Amino acid sequence: MAAPSTPVLNDSTAASAAIGASAMRKATQRLIPLIALGYGAAYMDRVNISFASSR
């Protein structure tokens, strides 16, 4: 019986992993500020509505 073969990482697999990591880094750097701005706008809107209703 032959021994089970173990998967060997070749250059294309390593390159694919590096490209995936780079894509996640770029997406994170572009999305986090947008999400933070949206959260800040929603918070200011909520505060403004509560202030207006108290008057």
Sequence and secondary structure as in RCSB ss.txt:
>XXXX:A:sequence
MAAPSTPVLNDSTAASAAIGASAMRKATQRLIPLIALGYGAAYMDRVNISFASSR
>XXXX:A:secstr
          HHHHHHHHHHHHHHHHHHHHHHHHHHHHHHHHHHHHHHHHHHHH 
